[in-house]
Amino acid sequence: MDFNNLFPKDLYHSYVIESNIDDIAYLLRVFLEERGEVNRNSPDVMLSIFDSFAIQDSHDIKEWYQNKPTDGRKKICIIGAKFINREAEQSLLKIIEEPTPSSHFFIIVPDASLLLDTILSRTHLVRINGGDNNSEDDKIAFLFINSTQSTRIEKVAEIIKEFKDNENSGGLRHEATSLINGLERIIYKKWKGDVDNENLKFILNELKNCRDFLSVPGASVKMILEHIALVV
């Protein structure tokens, strides 16, 4: 992988990278060190991987960001997260909106489309192979939507159990969001062929609302998915 083509010597202030988190985060740090952007093992590099990125994590980054570089050069922040809740995104946005010439942010997520538009508009988007696979998500959504309600409820229980009933798991919220996105693509295609269908409009609106609720801290993923299982 040629990072030089993706990240020119004259770096942007902030990047959003859509890719597998674990693979890219550490490779990116090594690349930036080897290119001389920062010293090896420098305290001016923050690399943090989160299952679920919360408001306190954003506050910690802001505190680190406000300190000047120890060697007077650059500060590099590499964040990898399966899921970022809305409060944390809004706090992170405030940091991105106030750039300094010596700081650079790299936000690595599996699906960049889930981020706030205001974050995407202020960052440079890089897609690297290994990000979300819409075709696979669509297959799962197709099976879900063509199952009986009872089978869908059972599938929801399986998803929750897979993450050991931890509703705060970023992986769980990411998987739930991927399912909603797949369902939305399927329903949207149906609606395009029948734009006056009020039921399809209702389902699309419910899917949007449910995706928004997933970003609310404390929202029950189980209840959201069970609602979807009954609606679609």
GIGIGI-V235367 format. One record per residue. N is the residue number from 1. RES is the residue in one letter. PHI is phi as a letter, one per 40 degrees, with the letter a starting at -180 (* if undefined). Layout:
n;res;phi
N;RES;PHI
N;RES;PHI
//
This chain:
n;res;phi
1;M;*
2;D;c
3;F;c
4;N;c
5;N;c
6;L;c
7;F;b
8;P;c
9;K;d
10;D;c
11;L;c
12;Y;c
13;H;c
14;S;b
15;Y;b
16;V;b
17;I;b
18;E;c
19;S;a
20;N;c
21;I;c
22;D;c
23;D;c
24;I;c
25;A;d
26;Y;c
27;L;c
28;L;c
29;R;c
30;V;c
31;F;d
32;L;c
33;E;c
34;E;c
35;R;c
36;G;g
37;E;c
38;V;a
39;N;c
40;R;c
41;N;f
42;S;c
43;P;c
44;D;c
45;V;b
46;M;b
47;L;b
48;S;b
49;I;b
50;F;b
51;D;c
52;S;b
53;F;c
54;A;b
55;I;c
56;Q;c
57;D;c
58;S;c
59;H;c
60;D;c
61;I;c
62;K;c
63;E;c
64;W;c
65;Y;c
66;Q;c
67;N;c
68;K;c
69;P;d
70;T;c
71;D;b
72;G;g
73;R;b
74;K;b
75;K;b
76;I;b
77;C;b
78;I;b
79;I;b
80;G;b
81;A;a
82;K;c
83;F;a
84;I;b
85;N;c
86;R;c
87;E;d
88;A;c
89;E;c
90;Q;c
91;S;c
92;L;c
93;L;d
94;K;c
95;I;c
96;I;c
97;E;c
98;E;b
99;P;c
100;T;b
101;P;d
102;S;c
103;S;b
104;H;a
105;F;b
106;F;b
107;I;b
108;I;b
109;V;b
110;P;c
111;D;a
112;A;c
113;S;c
114;L;c
115;L;c
116;L;d
117;D;d
118;T;c
119;I;c
120;L;c
121;S;c
122;R;b
123;T;b
124;H;c
125;L;c
126;V;b
127;R;b
128;I;b
129;N;d
130;G;h
131;G;c
132;D;c
133;N;b
134;N;c
135;S;c
136;E;c
137;D;c
138;D;c
139;K;c
140;I;c
141;A;c
142;F;c
143;L;c
144;F;c
145;I;c
146;N;c
147;S;c
148;T;c
149;Q;d
150;S;c
151;T;c
152;R;c
153;I;c
154;E;c
155;K;c
156;V;c
157;A;c
158;E;c
159;I;c
160;I;c
161;K;c
162;E;d
163;F;b
164;K;f
165;D;f
166;N;c
167;E;c
168;N;c
169;S;c
170;G;c
171;G;c
172;L;c
173;R;c
174;H;c
175;E;c
176;A;c
177;T;c
178;S;c
179;L;c
180;I;c
181;N;c
182;G;c
183;L;c
184;E;c
185;R;c
186;I;c
187;I;c
188;Y;c
189;K;c
190;K;c
191;W;c
192;K;d
193;G;c
194;D;a
195;V;c
196;D;c
197;N;c
198;E;c
199;N;c
200;L;c
201;K;c
202;F;c
203;I;c
204;L;c
205;N;c
206;E;c
207;L;c
208;K;c
209;N;c
210;C;c
211;R;c
212;D;c
213;F;c
214;L;c
215;S;c
216;V;c
217;P;d
218;G;g
219;A;c
220;S;c
221;V;c
222;K;c
223;M;c
224;I;c
225;L;c
226;E;c
227;H;c
228;I;c
229;A;d
230;L;c
231;V;c
232;V;c
//
